[in-house]
Each structure stands twice: as structure tokens, then as C-alpha cells.
Amino acid sequence: MLDTKAIAHTAPLIYLEEVDSTNNIAADLGRQGAVPFTVVMAERQTAGRGRHGRVWRTFPYQSLAMSIVIPAVDSTLPLVACLSLYQACHDLGIQNIALKWPNDLMFGSRKLAGVLTESYPLSNSTGRFYVLGCGINVNTPEDEDVPEVAGTLAMAVGRPLAREEVAKAFLVRLQKNCTTLEKHGFAPFLTEYQQACITLGKPVVWKEGGREVSGIARDLNADGSILLETPAGMHTCHSGEMIIEH
């Protein structure tokens, strides 16, 4: 079980054993006017989803699956959210990790965590809000096979971690960074994201909507987009899937 009191979150935190998707519940709460940064957590999701329509699987009682209701802020929220998790891990002494554009946390070639951001209209106004879904593999389960492409924070730091301390560190960083993002945009985060991003300088394949472009990821722009050097010239990628070629 998760000790939600130990997380000491400043907004409502709802903890459930099993749901279809924490994003679905958070979206319903957001439409009803939920307090900003309300969190929904669950041990099991029967229809958890990741980016590009993929299924996102977490390990019950070893991982964190959460969704957070966030007021409308800058469109670079997915990048800032993943950077917030990267910073939180450093706060906990987990150093040998990196970011993969746009919003994956990596340990070498293994994915430790990812975020999914969805935008919804408010029921009683013309405004919108975000639901930020985050799946974090914290500890390595003893009785389940971990796919080669997946990793855990415990693998990266060499010891088990309390899920509560991971959740608390992440939510503290996220709230602070969202305040900065709302006031100043992505600019305050650009340099740190560039330094943490393993995508830059690598040969990559970018995919979106049936399109595919190969090139070298050269730089991250001030709006969070990534600049590819291709045989046909420079190409700017605002969203989509980025595959690093090895």
C-alpha cells in the first residue's frame, strides 16, 4: 500500500487500487472544477495509455501511475514535466539518468518513466486544462519479467526506493516548475533540458502522422521543438516520436 500522508501533497490526492485509466478519472475531476494539481494514483490500470496510443504497463506496488490536473500553461508542459522528474531523481541521489526528447526518462537504453499530456475543455467556461499522466517504474519486481527496454529507478541508483519519496519529490518540483512555466515560458528550462537530453547530437528518425524524417538532432529551440539536420536541410520537429539510431 502507498502511504499518501507521507507524500504530503498540498492538493487533493486520490489513491485507488484499480481503475481503467487515472487520466480518465483526472479528466472527469478537471471538468468538475478540481483544485489545481489534484492527483489521482492507482496500483493497476486496465486501460492505461502512453503516447501514440500505446498501452502503458506499470508494476503494482512497485511503480507509480498517476495523473495530475493542471491549469492551462505553456505547450511545453510535457518537456517541463519530464525535466521535473529528472530534477526530483537528482534530489534523491539518482544521478546517472537522462532525458529523451520529448518526455521520456532514461537509464542508458532503458526507459524508466514517461509522461502523457492531454488537454480538455472546462465544462463551465471557454478555458481548458491539462491532465498530465505519469508512469514511473520505481522498484524492480522480483516475480515479474522486466522487458529489456524497460528499467527502474532502483536499477539506476542500486537500491530500492520508497515510492512515497519519489512521488513527493516529483510533485514538489512539478508545482514549482509549472509556476515558472506559466510566468516565463520554457526559456528558464532550456539550458538544463539541453544538458540532460541524450537525443541531441545523435542520428535519429522522427515519425509523426505517417511522415518519417532521418537526420542528426542538432539543437533544442526555445519553444521546445528539436532541430534535425537532414540531407535536404534543417527540419524542425514540434511533436511526434523520436527514435535514436544505434
C-alpha positions as a LaTeX table, in Angstrom:
\begin{tabular}{lrrr}
\hline
Residue & $x$ (\AA) & $y$ (\AA) & $z$ (\AA) \\
\hline
Met1 & 0.00 & 0.00 & 0.00 \\
Leu2 & 1.01 & 3.57 & $-0.60$ \\
Asp3 & 1.21 & 5.93 & 2.39 \\
Thr4 & $-0.39$ & 9.01 & 0.86 \\
Lys5 & 0.14 & 11.05 & 4.03 \\
Ala6 & 3.90 & 10.66 & 3.61 \\
Ile7 & 3.65 & 12.33 & 0.20 \\
Ala8 & 2.33 & 15.45 & 1.92 \\
His9 & 0.81 & 16.82 & $-1.28$ \\
Thr10 & $-0.76$ & 20.28 & $-0.99$ \\
Ala11 & $-3.80$ & 19.45 & $-3.16$ \\
Pro12 & $-6.25$ & 16.52 & $-3.02$ \\
Leu13 & $-4.66$ & 13.11 & $-3.67$ \\
Ile14 & $-6.93$ & 10.21 & $-4.58$ \\
Tyr15 & $-5.44$ & 6.72 & $-4.25$ \\
Leu16 & $-7.25$ & 3.72 & $-5.76$ \\
Glu17 & $-6.45$ & 0.04 & $-6.17$ \\
Glu18 & $-7.67$ & $-0.39$ & $-9.75$ \\
Val19 & $-9.06$ & 1.92 & $-12.43$ \\
Asp20 & $-9.40$ & 1.88 & $-16.19$ \\
Ser21 & $-7.13$ & 4.91 & $-16.51$ \\
Thr22 & $-6.04$ & 7.52 & $-14.00$ \\
Asn23 & $-6.16$ & 10.06 & $-16.85$ \\
Asn24 & $-9.87$ & 9.38 & $-17.34$ \\
Ile25 & $-10.66$ & 9.99 & $-13.67$ \\
Ala26 & $-8.50$ & 13.11 & $-13.53$ \\
Ala27 & $-10.21$ & 14.44 & $-16.67$ \\
Asp28 & $-13.63$ & 14.00 & $-15.06$ \\
Leu29 & $-12.42$ & 15.78 & $-11.93$ \\
Gly30 & $-10.97$ & 18.60 & $-14.01$ \\
Arg31 & $-14.26$ & 19.13 & $-15.82$ \\
Gln32 & $-15.94$ & 19.39 & $-12.42$ \\
Gly33 & $-13.55$ & 22.16 & $-11.37$ \\
Ala34 & $-11.00$ & 20.17 & $-9.39$ \\
Val35 & $-8.40$ & 22.03 & $-7.34$ \\
Pro36 & $-5.26$ & 22.61 & $-9.44$ \\
Phe37 & $-2.70$ & 19.82 & $-9.01$ \\
Thr38 & $-5.27$ & 17.32 & $-7.79$ \\
Val39 & $-3.64$ & 13.88 & $-8.17$ \\
Val40 & $-5.16$ & 10.50 & $-8.99$ \\
Met41 & $-2.99$ & 7.44 & $-8.28$ \\
Ala42 & $-3.72$ & 3.76 & $-8.87$ \\
Glu43 & $-1.92$ & 0.47 & $-8.41$ \\
Arg44 & $-3.47$ & $-1.12$ & $-11.50$ \\
Gln45 & $-4.82$ & 0.35 & $-14.72$ \\
Thr46 & $-6.88$ & $-1.85$ & $-17.02$ \\
Ala47 & $-6.63$ & 0.68 & $-19.86$ \\
Gly48 & $-3.54$ & 2.72 & $-19.04$ \\
Arg49 & $-2.20$ & 4.51 & $-22.07$ \\
Gly50 & 1.03 & 6.06 & $-23.17$ \\
Arg51 & 1.90 & 8.31 & $-26.07$ \\
His52 & 0.82 & 7.47 & $-29.64$ \\
Gly53 & $-1.97$ & 5.20 & $-28.37$ \\
Arg54 & 0.35 & 2.65 & $-26.80$ \\
Val55 & $-0.52$ & 0.66 & $-23.71$ \\
Trp56 & 1.41 & 1.74 & $-20.61$ \\
Arg57 & 2.06 & $-1.02$ & $-18.07$ \\
Thr58 & 3.28 & $-0.48$ & $-14.54$ \\
Phe59 & 4.17 & $-2.99$ & $-11.81$ \\
Pro60 & 1.61 & $-2.93$ & $-8.95$ \\
Tyr61 & 3.11 & $-1.85$ & $-5.63$ \\
Gln62 & 6.48 & $-1.23$ & $-7.30$ \\
Ser63 & 5.68 & 1.60 & $-9.73$ \\
Leu64 & 3.77 & 4.87 & $-9.69$ \\
Ala65 & 0.86 & 5.54 & $-12.02$ \\
Met66 & $-0.57$ & 9.00 & $-11.51$ \\
Ser67 & $-2.47$ & 11.74 & $-13.30$ \\
Ile68 & $-2.43$ & 15.39 & $-12.29$ \\
Val69 & $-4.96$ & 18.11 & $-13.10$ \\
Ile70 & $-3.03$ & 21.20 & $-14.21$ \\
Pro71 & $-4.36$ & 24.61 & $-15.29$ \\
Ala72 & $-3.65$ & 25.58 & $-18.89$ \\
Val73 & 0.01 & 26.60 & $-19.16$ \\
Asp74 & 2.61 & 26.67 & $-21.92$ \\
Ser75 & 2.52 & 23.87 & $-24.53$ \\
Thr76 & 5.98 & 22.76 & $-23.40$ \\
Leu77 & 4.41 & 21.25 & $-20.26$ \\
Pro78 & 5.37 & 17.66 & $-21.30$ \\
Leu79 & 9.05 & 18.62 & $-21.50$ \\
Val80 & 8.93 & 20.54 & $-18.23$ \\
Ala81 & 7.12 & 17.68 & $-16.51$ \\
Cys82 & 9.77 & 15.19 & $-17.56$ \\
Leu83 & 12.51 & 17.63 & $-16.53$ \\
Ser84 & 10.75 & 17.93 & $-13.15$ \\
Leu85 & 11.03 & 14.17 & $-12.72$ \\
Tyr86 & 14.69 & 14.27 & $-13.76$ \\
Gln87 & 15.33 & 17.00 & $-11.14$ \\
Ala88 & 13.40 & 15.07 & $-8.49$ \\
Cys89 & 15.55 & 12.00 & $-9.14$ \\
His90 & 18.69 & 14.09 & $-8.69$ \\
Asp91 & 17.22 & 15.38 & $-5.41$ \\
Leu92 & 17.02 & 11.71 & $-4.34$ \\
Gly93 & 20.60 & 10.96 & $-5.36$ \\
Ile94 & 19.84 & 9.28 & $-8.70$ \\
Gln95 & 22.46 & 10.81 & $-10.98$ \\
Asn96 & 23.10 & 8.56 & $-14.00$ \\
Ile97 & 19.85 & 9.26 & $-15.85$ \\
Ala98 & 18.94 & 11.34 & $-18.89$ \\
Leu99 & 16.05 & 12.73 & $-20.90$ \\
Lys100 & 14.97 & 11.51 & $-24.33$ \\
Trp101 & 13.04 & 14.14 & $-26.27$ \\
Pro102 & 10.30 & 14.93 & $-25.75$ \\
Asn103 & 9.29 & 13.32 & $-22.46$ \\
Asp104 & 11.00 & 10.04 & $-21.52$ \\
Leu105 & 13.32 & 9.45 & $-18.57$ \\
Met106 & 16.13 & 7.06 & $-19.46$ \\
Phe107 & 18.81 & 4.94 & $-17.78$ \\
Gly108 & 21.12 & 4.05 & $-20.63$ \\
Ser109 & 18.84 & 2.48 & $-23.25$ \\
Arg110 & 16.16 & 1.60 & $-20.69$ \\
Lys111 & 13.04 & 3.71 & $-20.22$ \\
Leu112 & 12.32 & 4.50 & $-16.58$ \\
Ala113 & 9.34 & 6.80 & $-16.94$ \\
Gly114 & 7.21 & 8.68 & $-19.42$ \\
Val115 & 4.53 & 11.34 & $-19.42$ \\
Leu116 & 1.38 & 11.85 & $-21.46$ \\
Thr117 & $-0.32$ & 15.25 & $-21.61$ \\
Glu118 & $-3.94$ & 15.64 & $-22.69$ \\
Ser119 & $-5.90$ & 18.89 & $-22.97$ \\
Tyr120 & $-9.60$ & 19.16 & $-22.09$ \\
Pro121 & $-12.23$ & 21.94 & $-22.14$ \\
Leu122 & $-13.64$ & 23.19 & $-18.87$ \\
Ser123 & $-17.36$ & 22.44 & $-18.50$ \\
Asn124 & $-18.50$ & 25.90 & $-17.39$ \\
Ser125 & $-16.20$ & 28.22 & $-19.37$ \\
Thr126 & $-14.25$ & 28.59 & $-22.59$ \\
Gly127 & $-10.99$ & 27.74 & $-20.85$ \\
Arg128 & $-9.05$ & 24.48 & $-20.91$ \\
Phe129 & $-6.99$ & 22.41 & $-18.51$ \\
Tyr130 & $-4.36$ & 19.70 & $-18.82$ \\
Val131 & $-4.22$ & 16.19 & $-17.44$ \\
Leu132 & $-0.64$ & 15.05 & $-17.05$ \\
Gly133 & $-0.31$ & 11.28 & $-16.87$ \\
Cys134 & 2.95 & 9.95 & $-15.50$ \\
Gly135 & 4.16 & 6.38 & $-15.19$ \\
Ile136 & 7.32 & 5.80 & $-13.15$ \\
Asn137 & 8.99 & 2.40 & $-12.68$ \\
Val138 & 10.39 & 2.76 & $-9.17$ \\
Asn139 & 11.42 & $-0.67$ & $-7.90$ \\
Thr140 & 12.23 & $-3.88$ & $-9.74$ \\
Pro141 & 9.62 & $-6.60$ & $-9.08$ \\
Glu142 & 11.05 & $-9.97$ & $-8.05$ \\
Asp143 & 8.30 & $-12.11$ & $-9.59$ \\
Glu144 & 7.83 & $-10.42$ & $-12.97$ \\
Asp145 & 9.96 & $-10.21$ & $-16.08$ \\
Val146 & 11.13 & $-6.69$ & $-16.86$ \\
Pro147 & 11.40 & $-6.12$ & $-20.63$ \\
Glu148 & 14.87 & $-5.25$ & $-21.89$ \\
Val149 & 13.65 & $-1.83$ & $-22.99$ \\
Ala150 & 12.31 & $-1.01$ & $-19.53$ \\
Gly151 & 14.19 & $-0.10$ & $-16.39$ \\
Thr152 & 13.54 & 1.05 & $-12.84$ \\
Leu153 & 14.86 & 3.82 & $-10.66$ \\
Ala154 & 16.16 & 1.10 & $-8.33$ \\
Met155 & 18.34 & $-0.19$ & $-11.17$ \\
Ala156 & 19.74 & 3.29 & $-11.70$ \\
Val157 & 20.54 & 4.00 & $-8.06$ \\
Gly158 & 21.39 & 0.49 & $-6.92$ \\
Arg159 & 18.87 & 0.23 & $-4.11$ \\
Pro160 & 15.10 & 0.07 & $-3.54$ \\
Leu161 & 13.29 & 3.36 & $-3.11$ \\
Ala162 & 10.19 & 4.37 & $-1.18$ \\
Arg163 & 7.55 & 5.24 & $-3.75$ \\
Glu164 & 6.27 & 7.96 & $-1.45$ \\
Glu165 & 9.57 & 9.85 & $-1.55$ \\
Val166 & 9.68 & 9.64 & $-5.34$ \\
Ala167 & 6.10 & 10.92 & $-5.67$ \\
Lys168 & 6.69 & 13.72 & $-3.16$ \\
Ala169 & 9.92 & 14.91 & $-4.81$ \\
Phe170 & 8.30 & 14.88 & $-8.25$ \\
Leu171 & 5.14 & 16.74 & $-7.22$ \\
Val172 & 7.12 & 19.42 & $-5.39$ \\
Arg173 & 9.32 & 20.03 & $-8.44$ \\
Leu174 & 6.34 & 19.92 & $-10.82$ \\
Gln175 & 4.30 & 22.53 & $-8.95$ \\
Lys176 & 7.26 & 24.86 & $-8.64$ \\
Asn177 & 8.19 & 24.47 & $-12.30$ \\
Cys178 & 4.62 & 24.95 & $-13.51$ \\
Thr179 & 4.52 & 28.30 & $-11.71$ \\
Thr180 & 7.72 & 29.32 & $-13.51$ \\
Leu181 & 6.39 & 27.97 & $-16.82$ \\
Glu182 & 3.18 & 29.99 & $-16.52$ \\
Lys183 & 5.10 & 33.20 & $-15.85$ \\
His184 & 8.14 & 32.84 & $-18.10$ \\
Gly185 & 7.53 & 30.05 & $-20.61$ \\
Phe186 & 10.14 & 27.42 & $-21.44$ \\
Ala187 & 13.15 & 29.75 & $-21.52$ \\
Pro188 & 14.23 & 29.16 & $-17.86$ \\
Phe189 & 14.35 & 25.40 & $-18.52$ \\
Leu190 & 16.01 & 25.36 & $-21.94$ \\
Thr191 & 19.66 & 25.03 & $-20.91$ \\
Glu192 & 19.09 & 22.36 & $-18.29$ \\
Tyr193 & 16.93 & 20.32 & $-20.66$ \\
Gln194 & 19.59 & 20.57 & $-23.39$ \\
Gln195 & 22.27 & 19.36 & $-20.99$ \\
Ala196 & 20.17 & 16.41 & $-19.84$ \\
Cys197 & 18.93 & 15.37 & $-23.30$ \\
Ile198 & 20.61 & 12.31 & $-24.84$ \\
Thr199 & 18.79 & 12.88 & $-28.15$ \\
Leu200 & 20.95 & 15.86 & $-29.12$ \\
Gly201 & 23.91 & 15.04 & $-31.32$ \\
Lys202 & 22.55 & 11.59 & $-32.20$ \\
Pro203 & 21.35 & 10.14 & $-35.52$ \\
Val204 & 17.58 & 9.85 & $-35.18$ \\
Val205 & 14.39 & 9.01 & $-37.04$ \\
Trp206 & 11.43 & 11.31 & $-36.41$ \\
Lys207 & 7.92 & 9.97 & $-37.02$ \\
Glu208 & 4.56 & 11.72 & $-36.94$ \\
Gly209 & 1.31 & 11.22 & $-38.80$ \\
Gly210 & 2.76 & 8.83 & $-41.32$ \\
Arg211 & 5.74 & 11.08 & $-42.04$ \\
Glu212 & 9.30 & 9.98 & $-41.34$ \\
Val213 & 12.49 & 12.07 & $-41.39$ \\
Ser214 & 16.05 & 10.88 & $-40.67$ \\
Gly215 & 18.85 & 13.16 & $-39.57$ \\
Ile216 & 21.05 & 14.37 & $-36.72$ \\
Ala217 & 19.35 & 16.03 & $-33.74$ \\
Arg218 & 21.32 & 19.27 & $-33.54$ \\
Asp219 & 19.58 & 21.59 & $-31.10$ \\
Leu220 & 16.57 & 22.29 & $-28.92$ \\
Asn221 & 14.71 & 25.50 & $-29.73$ \\
Ala222 & 13.27 & 27.97 & $-27.24$ \\
Asp223 & 9.77 & 26.61 & $-27.87$ \\
Gly224 & 10.81 & 23.05 & $-27.03$ \\
Ser225 & 10.96 & 21.87 & $-30.63$ \\
Ile226 & 14.01 & 19.95 & $-31.83$ \\
Leu227 & 16.10 & 20.80 & $-34.88$ \\
Leu228 & 17.16 & 17.99 & $-37.22$ \\
Glu229 & 19.96 & 18.29 & $-39.74$ \\
Thr230 & 18.90 & 16.24 & $-42.78$ \\
Pro231 & 20.31 & 15.79 & $-46.31$ \\
Ala232 & 17.54 & 18.11 & $-47.50$ \\
Gly233 & 18.32 & 20.81 & $-44.93$ \\
Met234 & 17.21 & 21.67 & $-41.39$ \\
His235 & 13.88 & 20.29 & $-40.19$ \\
Thr236 & 12.02 & 21.44 & $-37.07$ \\
Cys237 & 10.07 & 18.83 & $-35.07$ \\
His238 & 7.42 & 20.18 & $-32.69$ \\
Ser239 & 5.99 & 16.83 & $-31.58$ \\
Gly240 & 5.98 & 13.19 & $-32.56$ \\
Glu241 & 8.15 & 10.16 & $-31.87$ \\
Met242 & 11.93 & 10.33 & $-31.92$ \\
Ile243 & 13.89 & 7.09 & $-32.35$ \\
Ile244 & 17.62 & 7.18 & $-31.61$ \\
Glu245 & 19.58 & 5.04 & $-34.04$ \\
His246 & 22.42 & 2.99 & $-32.56$ \\
\hline
\end{tabular}
